[in-house]
Amino acid sequence: MKKIDFSKFKTIILDIDGTLTIDRNSEELSIEAITAIRKFIKKRPSIDLGIATGNTHVVAYALAKYIGLNARKGPIISENGCILWYNGVEYDLCTDEYTRFVFKIILEKLKDLIKPSYQHICRKFDLAFYSKINPKIVYSKVIEILKENNLLNYVDIKFSGYAFHIIPKGIDKGYAILKYCEISGIKPEEIIVIGDSETDLSMFKIAGLKVAVSNADEILKKYADIVLDKESGLGVAEFLERMLSELN
């Protein structure tokens, strides 16, 4: 990895699925990543660690709490940028004006090909579903439905590698980070982001240091300042250990 001056960074924001998990095909958290996070928090309390995920706020909040992040300020970004939690306050960054309407149409027309996310009952804005068949086929059909109903100007459809997400137009993780910067006073160039999928691309376009795990999507690697040697959670542990060693 190239030489980095880590002393200028004030916040690290981590994706969850595919980044803190053992790999991109599992929802099981990496013990190595969690151990490295706890060690980092203990040794560098002045640097805030947060998460940015497509999961619901209740899942993201609970995960942050049990990892140990919730006792600090955050940020916690959930539903792919729709919700920001920071310093004890939850900020809703959009509305569900179109997403629920779009989700209903898609569910009706593709009911044999998809199923709602298990977190569906807790979702406020970003509505998610799983594909029962090849995701590329489902994506194509969803785009057709959006075009037929003139809805492409109101929502985005994204695939995280785990599920499809219907998100209000213009909302993403990068948007939520900019709101975090506005509220906290932290500058984008003082933020490190670590991710694995195309849904992390908006973060990579604004953060001061962009870090991709070794098994990340190729498009994400193109925007990365650092591509780690190890996959997913092992990569996160690798990076945090390196950062600690260079800050000592």
C-alpha positions in Angstrom: 0.0 0.0 0.0 1.2 3.5 -0.7 2.3 5.9 2.0 -0.6 7.8 3.6 -0.6 10.6 6.1 -3.3 9.2 8.4 -3.0 12.0 11.0 -5.4 14.3 9.0 -8.4 12.0 9.1 -11.2 12.4 11.7 -13.8 9.8 10.7 -13.8 6.3 9.2 -17.1 5.1 7.6 -17.5 1.4 6.9 -20.0 -0.5 4.7 -21.4 -3.6 6.3 -22.4 -6.4 3.8 -19.4 -7.6 1.9 -17.1 -5.3 3.9 -17.6 -6.2 7.6 -18.8 -9.7 6.8 -16.6 -12.8 6.1 -17.1 -12.5 2.3 -19.6 -11.1 -0.2 -21.8 -14.1 -0.1 -22.4 -14.2 3.6 -24.2 -12.1 6.2 -21.9 -13.5 9.0 -19.7 -10.8 10.5 -16.0 -11.1 10.4 -14.6 -11.7 13.9 -11.3 -10.3 12.7 -12.9 -7.0 11.6 -14.9 -6.6 14.8 -11.8 -7.2 16.9 -9.8 -4.7 14.9 -12.6 -2.1 15.2 -12.8 -2.5 19.0 -9.0 -2.2 19.3 -9.0 0.9 17.1 -11.7 2.6 19.1 -9.8 1.9 22.3 -6.5 3.2 21.0 -7.7 6.1 18.9 -10.9 7.5 20.6 -10.4 10.9 18.8 -11.3 9.3 15.4 -15.0 8.5 15.0 -15.9 5.2 13.4 -19.3 5.0 11.6 -21.2 2.8 9.2 -23.1 3.3 6.0 -25.4 0.5 4.9 -28.4 -0.5 2.9 -29.8 -2.1 6.0 -32.7 -0.5 8.0 -31.9 2.0 10.7 -32.9 -0.4 13.5 -30.5 -3.1 12.2 -27.7 -0.6 11.6 -28.2 1.0 15.1 -28.3 -2.4 16.9 -25.2 -3.6 15.0 -23.3 -0.4 15.8 -24.3 -0.6 19.5 -23.1 -4.2 19.9 -19.9 -3.6 18.0 -19.3 -0.7 20.3 -19.8 2.2 17.9 -23.1 3.4 19.4 -21.5 4.6 22.6 -19.8 7.2 20.6 -21.1 9.8 18.1 -21.5 7.8 14.9 -22.4 8.5 12.2 -24.8 5.7 11.3 -26.1 6.0 7.7 -28.8 3.5 6.8 -31.2 2.7 3.9 -28.4 3.7 1.5 -28.4 7.3 2.6 -32.0 7.8 3.4 -31.4 8.1 7.2 -28.5 9.6 9.1 -28.0 9.2 12.8 -25.4 11.4 14.4 -24.7 12.3 18.0 -28.0 11.0 19.3 -30.2 12.6 16.6 -31.9 10.8 13.7 -32.2 12.7 10.4 -34.7 11.6 7.7 -33.1 12.8 4.4 -36.0 12.0 2.0 -39.6 10.9 1.8 -41.4 7.7 0.6 -43.6 9.6 -1.8 -42.6 7.4 -4.8 -40.8 4.4 -3.4 -43.8 2.7 -1.8 -45.9 3.3 -4.9 -43.1 1.9 -7.1 -42.5 -1.1 -4.8 -46.2 -2.0 -5.0 -46.2 -2.0 -8.8 -43.0 -4.1 -9.0 -44.3 -6.6 -6.4 -47.6 -7.0 -8.3 -46.0 -7.5 -11.7 -43.0 -9.6 -10.6 -44.6 -11.5 -7.7 -43.3 -14.9 -8.9 -39.7 -13.6 -9.4 -39.0 -11.5 -6.3 -39.7 -11.4 -2.5 -39.5 -8.5 -0.1 -36.5 -8.2 2.1 -36.8 -9.7 5.6 -36.4 -6.1 6.9 -39.3 -4.8 4.9 -41.6 -4.1 7.8 -38.9 -1.8 9.3 -38.0 0.1 6.2 -39.1 3.8 5.9 -37.8 4.9 2.5 -35.5 2.5 0.8 -37.6 -0.5 -0.1 -35.7 -3.7 -0.8 -36.4 -7.1 -2.4 -34.6 -10.3 -3.2 -34.5 -11.9 -6.6 -35.5 -15.6 -7.0 -33.8 -15.8 -10.4 -30.8 -14.3 -12.2 -30.6 -10.7 -10.8 -29.7 -9.3 -14.3 -33.1 -10.6 -15.6 -35.0 -9.0 -12.7 -33.1 -5.7 -13.1 -34.0 -5.6 -16.8 -37.7 -6.2 -16.0 -37.8 -3.6 -13.2 -36.3 -1.0 -15.6 -39.0 -1.8 -18.2 -41.7 -1.4 -15.5 -40.3 2.0 -14.4 -40.1 3.2 -18.1 -43.7 2.1 -18.8 -44.9 4.1 -15.8 -42.7 7.1 -16.3 -41.0 6.6 -12.9 -37.3 6.7 -13.8 -37.1 10.4 -12.9 -38.3 9.7 -9.3 -36.5 6.6 -8.1 -33.2 4.7 -8.6 -32.9 0.9 -8.6 -29.6 -0.5 -7.2 -28.3 -4.0 -6.6 -26.0 -4.4 -3.6 -25.0 -8.0 -4.3 -27.5 -9.1 -1.7 -30.7 -7.3 -2.6 -32.3 -4.8 -5.0 -33.0 -1.4 -3.4 -35.6 1.2 -4.6 -34.3 4.6 -3.5 -35.6 8.1 -4.0 -33.8 9.9 -6.8 -30.7 11.8 -5.7 -30.3 9.9 -2.4 -27.3 7.8 -1.7 -24.6 7.2 0.9 -22.5 10.1 -0.5 -25.4 12.5 0.0 -25.8 11.3 3.6 -22.0 11.8 4.2 -22.3 15.4 2.9 -25.2 16.0 5.4 -23.0 14.5 8.1 -20.2 16.9 7.2 -22.7 19.8 7.3 -23.9 18.9 10.8 -20.6 17.8 12.3 -18.2 20.3 10.8 -16.0 17.4 9.5 -14.7 18.0 6.0 -15.1 15.3 3.3 -11.3 15.2 2.8 -11.1 14.3 6.5 -13.1 11.1 6.0 -12.0 7.6 5.1 -14.5 5.2 3.6 -14.2 1.5 3.1 -16.5 -0.6 0.9 -17.0 -3.4 -1.6 -19.9 -2.7 -3.9 -21.2 -0.3 -6.5 -23.6 1.1 -3.9 -20.5 2.5 -2.2 -19.5 4.5 -5.2 -21.1 7.7 -4.1 -19.0 7.6 -0.9 -15.9 7.1 -3.0 -16.5 10.1 -5.1 -16.4 12.5 -2.1 -14.3 11.1 0.7 -10.7 12.0 1.3 -9.4 8.4 1.3 -11.2 5.6 -0.6 -10.4 2.1 0.4 -11.7 -1.0 -1.4 -11.5 -4.6 -0.1 -9.7 -7.0 -2.5 -13.0 -8.6 -3.6 -14.8 -5.4 -4.3 -16.6 -4.6 -7.6 -14.1 -3.6 -10.3 -15.8 -0.2 -10.8 -15.2 0.6 -7.1 -11.5 -0.4 -7.3 -11.1 2.1 -10.1 -12.1 5.0 -7.7 -10.1 3.6 -4.8 -6.9 5.1 -3.4 -6.1 1.8 -1.8 -7.1 -1.7 -2.8 -6.5 -4.0 0.1 -4.7 -7.4 -0.2 -7.4 -9.2 1.7 -11.2 -9.8 1.2 -14.1 -8.2 3.1 -13.7 -8.3 6.9 -10.1 -9.5 6.8 -9.3 -6.5 4.6 -10.9 -4.1 7.1 -8.8 -5.6 9.9 -5.7 -5.3 7.6 -6.4 -1.6 7.0 -7.2 -0.7 10.7 -4.1 -2.5 11.9 -1.9 -0.7 9.4 -3.5 2.7 10.3 -2.9 2.1 14.0 0.7 1.1 13.4 1.4 4.3 11.4 -0.3 6.6 13.9 1.8 5.2 16.8 
